[in-house]
Amino acid sequence: MSARTFSLWMEILDYGRWAPSPHNIQSWRFRLEEDSSCTLLYDPKRLLPDTDPTGRFCTAGFGLLIEMLDIAAAPRGLSVKAEFLTRELDAKSPQLMPFARLTLVERQIPETLDRQLILDRRTSRLPYDDAPVSRAVLEELATIADGFGHKFEFSTDPKEVAWTVRLNADTMFFDMSDPIARNEVGGWIRFSRAEARRRADGLAAYAMHFPGLLMRLFVQANYLFRVPGIYHAVRWFYERSMRGTKTVAWLSGPYGNHDEWINTGRMLARLWLTMTKHGVYLHPFGSVITNAKAHARLAKHFDDGSRKHDLWLLLRLGHSDVPPSAHRLTLEQLLVR
Ligand SMILES: Cc1cc2nc3c(=O)[nH]c(=O)nc-3n(C[C@H](O)[C@H](O)[C@H](O)COP(=O)(O)O)c2cc1C
């Protein structure tokens, strides 16, 4: 690989490492090859076999990463082309596994999103500012989703927003009472700032707007949170952290196999960066999607008869203070020699 190609890859990958992943697992690794390509690998230890058994959310994360790499390459007149080396994630594999071969090719279509947005984008689990997201932005997001064959629906009706926030809280507390889900998610929670900084991955309690000690008790002594008084107090505290939410949205579209998960991730990258461009933050409500009962309630509640595919994402979106930044592994840690 020439020194120039090496330095281009380093520049592009340094943006890509800021891509979001479920629970900030960052399952990707990069190996630069003699022939100027980059092999994208996955780390089987950084998957979610219990809560994402088909790998659909982890694979969507790779789609997000690839789209962000492509956006990062644009100012150099380049595109990142991906050839997939597998269509399945194997959490039992003992070593890093190849996921895709990435090559840099001359860009044909100009990029509309500034790559700085990749660095500015964040998840905001903070209270929002009581202002609904503007109709123009919501319609822009719906148009982007449509371009990928997905449907972006939303509500700014205060009653519907409150219903959705409550459904998420009900489901989250219910799911976390299940030991299998709690163990897997709990393994990715970083209870203190020092731990979050040292491990440079996972869900930091401070990013979730939850005191670390309370979070530790929630994961390690969850039975306490099923005692009625304690349950209601913590529930109130959790719901209060979502105050000021005035817009919720949900996405549906083809989401049944590897190629569709990648396409979905690529779309989510563009939706998320477009929100960042407009100063809008988002907070996904994953439990409502993965919990079958909550999923069915949501789909039925907002059914207007026009939806062709299952829902795969629910989120609240709005304006908040700048949320804390979630740590990332360094490029040095992500590169495989
Ligand atoms: C496919 C996908 C699903 C996600 N689901 C959730 C979720 O259910 N709840 C949540 O709070 N964050 C969710 N997130 C956000 C990640 O936790 C977040 O991107 C990661 O912790 C890094 O933080 P950052 O986005 O602020 O950089 C999801 C992210 C992705 C890519």
The ligand as a MOL file (V3000), in Angstrom:
LIG
                    3D

  0  0  0     0  0            999 V3000
M  V30 BEGIN CTAB
M  V30 COUNTS 31 33 0 0 0
M  V30 BEGIN ATOM
M  V30 1 C -28.7710 0.1120 15.8250 0
M  V30 2 C -28.6950 0.9540 17.0850 0
M  V30 3 C -29.6320 0.7650 18.1070 0
M  V30 4 C -29.5840 1.5550 19.2690 0
M  V30 5 N -30.5130 1.3740 20.2590 0
M  V30 6 C -30.4790 2.1420 21.3750 0
M  V30 7 C -31.4780 2.0140 22.3930 0
M  V30 8 O -32.3630 1.1750 22.3040 0
M  V30 9 N -31.4230 2.8590 23.4590 0
M  V30 10 C -30.4520 3.7900 23.6020 0
M  V30 11 O -30.4640 4.5280 24.5880 0
M  V30 12 N -29.4900 3.9400 22.6510 0
M  V30 13 C -29.4890 3.1470 21.5540 0
M  V30 14 N -28.5360 3.3200 20.5740 0
M  V30 15 C -27.5260 4.3660 20.7140 0
M  V30 16 C -26.1670 3.8000 21.1530 0
M  V30 17 O -26.2260 3.3210 22.4770 0
M  V30 18 C -25.1400 4.9190 21.0030 0
M  V30 19 O -25.0250 5.2270 19.6380 0
M  V30 20 C -23.7680 4.5260 21.5470 0
M  V30 21 O -23.8500 4.3230 22.9260 0
M  V30 22 C -22.7170 5.6110 21.2550 0
M  V30 23 O -23.1330 6.8590 21.7450 0
M  V30 24 P -23.2720 8.1380 20.7910 0
M  V30 25 O -24.3880 7.8370 19.8130 0
M  V30 26 O -23.6410 9.2770 21.6910 0
M  V30 27 O -21.9820 8.3320 20.0860 0
M  V30 28 C -28.5680 2.5390 19.4060 0
M  V30 29 C -27.6210 2.6990 18.3830 0
M  V30 30 C -27.6760 1.9240 17.2430 0
M  V30 31 C -26.6460 2.1300 16.1670 0
M  V30 END ATOM
M  V30 BEGIN BOND
M  V30 1 1 1 2
M  V30 2 1 2 3
M  V30 3 2 2 30
M  V30 4 2 3 4
M  V30 5 1 4 5
M  V30 6 1 4 28
M  V30 7 2 5 6
M  V30 8 1 6 7
M  V30 9 1 6 13
M  V30 10 2 7 8
M  V30 11 1 7 9
M  V30 12 1 9 10
M  V30 13 2 10 11
M  V30 14 1 10 12
M  V30 15 2 12 13
M  V30 16 1 13 14
M  V30 17 1 14 15
M  V30 18 1 14 28
M  V30 19 1 15 16
M  V30 20 1 16 17
M  V30 21 1 16 18
M  V30 22 1 18 19
M  V30 23 1 18 20
M  V30 24 1 20 21
M  V30 25 1 20 22
M  V30 26 1 22 23
M  V30 27 1 23 24
M  V30 28 2 24 25
M  V30 29 1 24 26
M  V30 30 1 24 27
M  V30 31 2 28 29
M  V30 32 1 29 30
M  V30 33 1 30 31
M  V30 END BOND
M  V30 END CTAB
M  END
